[in-house]
């Protein structure tokens, strides 16, 4: 019995981390907060940190202490963003029991996983921890670190919070492109090295395209829900057909930009290993050429999200392959 309980808890954590949902039955506190924080999508940020770290690996002045601290910082920022989005969308009335946020996974407040007060407290605690990290990095690297962090925080808050509510104005997708590219990768690189070049900023964009493709897929899935509420995401403005085409363009653009970055010297040539992800793009391409099905043709734990799940499957292949390529370059001194 003593062995079974820990194994059961670990299985519960794994399930929540792979599906964003808790397993059936009672759950422990760790599983609850994995679900509440949407920790299943945090690898998107960890990969951004790895890209920055591997780009910085052979740069003069790199300090691994500040790199690790910066990666922890951007991961906490992602957690805070997830929590704040749920808080703001619930307060504004956007998140309801029939809205996709409460359908693809339990909504923290609406499902009763946590109280509103607990969610507010968690937002304050995570942001406070991030503030401590920011102060430390600012002391060793100077004001540019503050600029990166403040820009990221402002865009994260403005994504759903008034008065800007970028998501409702078709600006949420460019927001994510900027945050997961120049701000996350560029900011982490700067924290590690103490300087930054245009090549690094350019090299931050391919992976940002992948992250944006996931959001485009998610917002395409939510068109029937968002349009009646006046939430004018970019896919709502484009319509489903053009939104699907635009998402395919982002995923294909990842490979084109990888090649361009290698040609101009922004990425080392082993980064071309990322082109191995084309096989996964081929498998999801045909699904994106068709309208969203009424029912999932195969089990999808996050249904009614369909295109988001497909884009995430592609990201989980292409992103790690880019990291492998950069790791090969770093270890080989290329």
KEKOLMI-351864 format. One line per field, with one value per residue (C-alpha): x, y, z; residue in three letters; residue number from 1. Coordinates in Angstrom, 1 decimal, padded with zeros to 4 digits. Example, Ala and Ser with C-alpha at 12.3 -4.5 7.8 and 13.67 -1.06 7.14 Angstrom:
BEGIN
X 012.3,013.7;
Y -004.5,-001.1;
Z 007.8,007.1;
aa ala,ser;
i 1,2;
This chain:
BEGIN
X 000.0,002.8,004.3,001.0,000.1,003.3,003.0,-000.6,000.3,003.1,000.7,-001.8,000.9,002.0,-001.6,-002.2,001.1,000.2,-003.5,-004.0,-006.8,-006.9,-007.5,-010.9,-011.4,-009.9,-006.7,-003.8,-002.7,000.2,-002.2,-004.6,-002.0,-000.6,-004.1,-004.8,-001.5,-001.8,001.7,001.2,002.0,005.0,007.5,006.8,008.6,011.3,012.2,012.4,014.8,016.9,017.1,018.4,020.8,022.2,022.6,024.5,026.6,029.7,029.2,031.8,030.7,028.0,027.2,025.2,023.9,022.0,020.9,019.3,017.7,016.3,014.8,013.1,011.9,010.3,008.7,007.2,006.0,004.2,002.5,001.5,000.1,-002.0,-003.4,-004.1,-005.8,-008.2,-008.8,-009.5,-011.6,-013.7,-014.1,-015.1,-017.6,-015.8,-015.1,-018.3,-019.3,-020.0,-016.9,-014.0,-011.7,-014.1,-014.6,-011.0,-009.9,-011.4,-011.5,-009.8,-012.7,-015.7,-014.8,-014.2,-010.6,-009.6,-011.4,-011.1,-009.1,-006.7,-006.2,-005.5,-003.1,-001.2,-001.0,000.6,003.0,004.2,004.7,006.5,008.9,009.5,010.1,012.8,014.5,014.2,015.8,018.8,019.2,018.9,021.6,024.1,023.0,021.5,018.4,017.9,016.8,014.1,013.1,012.7,010.8,008.5,007.6,006.8,004.7,002.7,002.0,000.9,-001.5,-002.8,-003.6,-006.8,-007.0,-008.7,-008.3,-006.3,-007.6,-005.4,-007.0,-010.3,-008.8,-007.0,-003.6,-003.3,-001.5,001.2,001.5,002.5,004.9,006.7,006.7,007.9,010.4,012.5,011.3,011.7,014.6,016.2,015.7,017.0,020.1,020.7,020.5,023.0,025.5,024.9,024.6,022.5,022.8,020.4,021.3,020.0,016.7,016.3,017.1,014.4,011.6,011.4,010.4,008.0,006.2,005.5,004.1,001.9,000.6,-000.7,-002.6,-003.9,-005.1,-006.8,-008.5,-009.6,-011.3,-013.0,-014.5,-018.0,-017.7,-015.8,-017.6,-021.0,-019.3,-017.6,-014.1,-012.4,-009.4,-007.4,-009.1,-012.5,-011.5,-010.1,-012.8,-012.0,-010.7,-008.2,-007.3,-006.4,-004.3,-002.6,-001.7,-000.3,001.7,003.2,004.2,005.7,007.3,009.2,011.2,011.8,013.0,015.4,017.0,017.2,018.7,021.4,022.2,022.7,024.6,022.0,021.8,024.5,024.1,023.2,020.0,018.9,018.1,014.8,013.8,013.2,009.9,008.6,007.3,005.0,003.9,002.9,000.7,-001.2,-001.4,-004.3,-006.3,-005.8,-007.0,-010.4,-013.0,-013.1,-015.0,-018.2,-016.8,-013.2,-012.2,-009.9,-009.8,-008.6,-008.3,-008.6,-011.6,-013.2,-009.7,-008.7,-006.5,-004.7,-003.9,-002.6,-000.4,000.9,001.7,003.8,005.5,006.5,008.5,009.9,010.8,012.9,014.6,015.7,017.1,019.0,020.5,021.6,023.0,025.1,026.4,027.2,029.1,030.9,031.9,030.2;
Y 000.0,002.4,001.8,002.0,005.5,007.2,005.4,006.5,010.1,010.0,008.5,011.3,014.0,012.4,012.3,015.9,017.0,015.3,016.2,019.3,017.3,015.5,011.7,010.5,010.3,012.2,014.2,015.4,019.0,018.6,017.3,020.1,022.8,021.2,021.5,025.0,026.4,024.5,023.1,020.9,023.8,025.0,023.0,025.7,028.2,025.8,025.1,028.9,029.0,026.2,027.9,031.1,029.1,027.1,030.3,031.8,028.7,029.9,033.6,035.7,036.5,033.8,033.1,029.9,031.1,034.0,031.8,029.3,032.0,033.7,030.4,029.9,033.5,033.1,029.8,031.5,034.3,031.8,030.3,033.8,034.5,031.4,032.2,035.8,034.9,032.6,035.3,038.1,036.1,034.8,038.4,039.7,036.9,035.5,032.2,030.3,026.6,026.4,028.2,026.0,027.0,025.0,022.2,021.2,021.1,022.0,025.8,026.6,028.6,027.3,023.7,024.3,023.2,026.4,029.5,032.9,034.1,031.2,032.0,035.7,034.6,032.3,035.2,037.4,034.7,033.8,037.4,038.2,035.3,036.6,040.1,038.8,037.1,040.3,042.4,039.9,039.9,043.7,044.1,042.0,042.8,046.3,048.1,046.2,043.1,045.3,046.5,042.9,041.8,044.8,044.6,040.9,041.6,044.4,042.3,039.4,041.5,043.4,040.1,039.7,042.6,045.9,048.5,047.0,043.4,042.7,039.3,040.9,043.2,040.7,041.6,038.6,036.5,039.2,039.6,035.9,036.1,039.0,037.5,034.0,035.3,038.5,039.0,035.4,034.2,037.6,038.5,035.2,035.5,039.0,037.8,035.1,037.1,040.8,041.8,040.9,041.1,041.3,037.7,036.5,038.5,037.0,033.5,033.9,034.2,030.6,029.1,032.0,031.1,027.6,029.0,031.5,028.6,026.9,030.0,030.5,026.9,027.5,030.7,029.0,026.2,028.9,030.9,029.6,030.6,033.9,035.5,035.8,037.3,040.0,038.6,039.5,037.3,037.2,033.9,035.5,038.4,036.1,033.4,029.7,028.9,031.7,031.2,027.6,028.7,031.3,028.7,026.5,029.5,030.0,026.3,026.3,029.6,028.0,025.9,028.7,031.0,028.3,028.1,031.9,032.2,029.6,031.4,034.8,033.3,033.8,030.1,027.4,024.9,022.0,023.9,022.5,019.3,021.1,020.4,016.8,018.1,018.4,014.8,015.9,018.9,016.6,014.6,017.6,019.5,017.5,018.1,021.8,021.8,020.6,022.4,021.5,018.2,018.2,015.3,014.3,011.5,010.1,010.6,014.1,014.8,018.6,018.6,020.9,022.1,020.4,022.6,023.7,020.1,019.5,022.6,021.5,018.0,019.6,022.0,019.1,017.6,020.7,022.6,019.8,019.1,022.7,022.3,019.1,021.0,023.9,021.4,019.7,023.0,024.1,020.9,020.8,024.5,025.4;
Z 000.0,000.8,-002.7,-004.5,-003.2,-004.5,-007.8,-008.1,-007.4,-010.0,-012.6,-011.7,-012.2,-015.6,-016.8,-015.9,-017.4,-020.7,-021.0,-018.9,-017.2,-013.9,-013.8,-012.6,-008.9,-006.0,-006.8,-004.6,-004.2,-006.7,-009.5,-008.7,-009.2,-012.3,-013.8,-012.4,-013.7,-017.0,-016.5,-019.5,-021.8,-019.8,-022.1,-024.7,-022.5,-021.3,-025.0,-025.5,-022.6,-024.0,-027.4,-025.6,-023.5,-026.4,-028.5,-025.6,-024.8,-026.6,-026.3,-024.5,-020.9,-020.6,-017.0,-016.4,-013.0,-014.6,-017.5,-015.2,-013.1,-016.2,-017.4,-014.1,-014.4,-017.8,-016.7,-013.6,-015.9,-018.1,-015.0,-013.8,-017.3,-017.3,-013.8,-014.7,-017.9,-016.0,-013.4,-015.8,-018.2,-015.3,-013.9,-017.3,-017.9,-020.9,-019.2,-018.5,-018.1,-021.8,-023.0,-024.4,-021.4,-019.1,-021.7,-022.7,-019.0,-015.6,-015.1,-011.8,-010.4,-012.2,-011.6,-007.9,-008.0,-006.2,-004.9,-006.5,-003.4,-003.8,-007.5,-006.6,-004.0,-006.4,-008.9,-006.2,-005.0,-008.5,-009.6,-006.3,-007.0,-010.5,-009.1,-006.8,-009.8,-011.8,-009.1,-008.9,-012.7,-012.9,-010.3,-012.3,-015.9,-015.7,-016.9,-020.2,-018.2,-016.6,-020.1,-021.3,-018.2,-018.0,-021.7,-021.3,-018.2,-019.8,-022.9,-020.7,-018.6,-021.7,-023.4,-021.5,-019.0,-019.5,-020.9,-023.9,-024.0,-027.0,-027.5,-028.3,-030.9,-033.1,-031.4,-029.1,-031.8,-032.5,-028.7,-028.4,-031.3,-029.7,-026.2,-027.1,-029.6,-028.9,-025.3,-024.0,-026.0,-026.4,-022.7,-021.5,-023.8,-022.5,-018.9,-019.6,-021.7,-020.8,-024.5,-027.5,-031.3,-034.2,-035.1,-031.7,-032.2,-035.6,-034.3,-031.7,-034.4,-035.8,-032.5,-031.8,-035.0,-033.7,-030.4,-032.3,-034.5,-031.4,-030.3,-033.9,-033.8,-030.4,-031.5,-034.8,-032.7,-030.6,-033.5,-032.9,-029.2,-029.6,-032.4,-030.7,-027.6,-029.7,-029.0,-032.2,-032.3,-035.5,-036.6,-035.9,-038.2,-040.9,-040.8,-040.3,-043.8,-043.9,-040.3,-041.0,-044.0,-041.9,-039.2,-041.9,-043.1,-039.6,-039.3,-042.8,-042.1,-039.2,-041.7,-044.1,-041.4,-040.0,-043.5,-043.7,-040.2,-041.2,-044.4,-042.7,-039.8,-037.1,-036.5,-036.8,-039.6,-037.3,-036.6,-039.9,-038.0,-037.2,-040.8,-039.6,-038.2,-041.8,-041.5,-038.7,-040.6,-043.5,-041.1,-039.7,-043.0,-044.4,-041.2,-041.5,-045.0,-043.8,-041.6,-038.0,-037.5,-035.5,-033.4,-033.0,-035.4,-032.7,-028.9,-028.1,-024.3,-024.9,-027.1,-028.3,-029.1,-032.4,-034.5,-031.3,-030.5,-034.0,-033.9,-030.5,-031.7,-034.5,-032.1,-029.8,-032.7,-034.4,-031.3,-029.7,-033.0,-033.1,-029.6,-030.6,-033.5,-031.4,-028.7,-031.4,-032.5,-029.0,-028.1,-031.4,-031.2,-034.4;
aa unk,unk,unk,unk,unk,unk,unk,unk,unk,unk,unk,unk,unk,unk,unk,unk,unk,unk,unk,unk,unk,unk,unk,unk,unk,unk,unk,unk,unk,unk,unk,unk,unk,unk,unk,unk,unk,unk,unk,unk,unk,unk,unk,unk,unk,unk,unk,unk,unk,unk,unk,unk,unk,unk,unk,unk,unk,unk,unk,unk,unk,unk,unk,unk,unk,unk,unk,unk,unk,unk,unk,unk,unk,unk,unk,unk,unk,unk,unk,unk,unk,unk,unk,unk,unk,unk,unk,unk,unk,unk,unk,unk,unk,unk,unk,unk,unk,unk,unk,unk,unk,unk,unk,unk,unk,unk,unk,unk,unk,unk,unk,unk,unk,unk,unk,unk,unk,unk,unk,unk,unk,unk,unk,unk,unk,unk,unk,unk,unk,unk,unk,unk,unk,unk,unk,unk,unk,unk,unk,unk,unk,unk,unk,unk,unk,unk,unk,unk,unk,unk,unk,unk,unk,unk,unk,unk,unk,unk,unk,unk,unk,unk,unk,unk,unk,unk,unk,unk,unk,unk,unk,unk,unk,unk,unk,unk,unk,unk,unk,unk,unk,unk,unk,unk,unk,unk,unk,unk,unk,unk,unk,unk,unk,unk,unk,unk,unk,unk,unk,unk,unk,unk,unk,unk,unk,unk,unk,unk,unk,unk,unk,unk,unk,unk,unk,unk,unk,unk,unk,unk,unk,unk,unk,unk,unk,unk,unk,unk,unk,unk,unk,unk,unk,unk,unk,unk,unk,unk,unk,unk,unk,unk,unk,unk,unk,unk,unk,unk,unk,unk,unk,unk,unk,unk,unk,unk,unk,unk,unk,unk,unk,unk,unk,unk,unk,unk,unk,unk,unk,unk,unk,unk,unk,unk,unk,unk,unk,unk,unk,unk,unk,unk,unk,unk,unk,unk,unk,unk,unk,unk,unk,unk,unk,unk,unk,unk,unk,unk,unk,unk,unk,unk,unk,unk,unk,unk,unk,unk,unk,unk,unk,unk,unk,unk,unk,unk,unk,unk,unk,unk,unk,unk,unk,unk,unk,unk,unk,unk,unk,unk,unk,unk,unk,unk;
i 1,2,3,4,5,6,7,8,9,10,11,12,13,14,15,16,17,18,19,20,21,22,23,24,25,26,27,28,29,30,31,32,33,34,35,36,37,38,39,40,41,42,43,44,45,46,47,48,49,50,51,52,53,54,55,56,57,58,59,60,61,62,63,64,65,66,67,68,69,70,71,72,73,74,75,76,77,78,79,80,81,82,83,84,85,86,87,88,89,90,91,92,93,94,95,96,97,98,99,100,101,102,103,104,105,106,107,108,109,110,111,112,113,114,115,116,117,118,119,120,121,122,123,124,125,126,127,128,129,130,131,132,133,134,135,136,137,138,139,140,141,142,143,144,145,146,147,148,149,150,151,152,153,154,155,156,157,158,159,160,161,162,163,164,165,166,167,168,169,170,171,172,173,174,175,176,177,178,179,180,181,182,183,184,185,186,187,188,189,190,191,192,193,194,195,196,197,198,199,200,201,202,203,204,205,206,207,208,209,210,211,212,213,214,215,216,217,218,219,220,221,222,223,224,225,226,227,228,229,230,231,232,233,234,235,236,237,238,239,240,241,242,243,244,245,246,247,248,249,250,251,252,253,254,255,256,257,258,259,260,261,262,263,264,265,266,267,268,269,270,271,272,273,274,275,276,277,278,279,280,281,282,283,284,285,286,287,288,289,290,291,292,293,294,295,296,297,298,299,300,301,302,303,304,305,306,307,308,309,310,311,312,313,314,315,316,317,318,319,320,321,322,323,324,325,326,327,328,329,330,331,332,333,334;
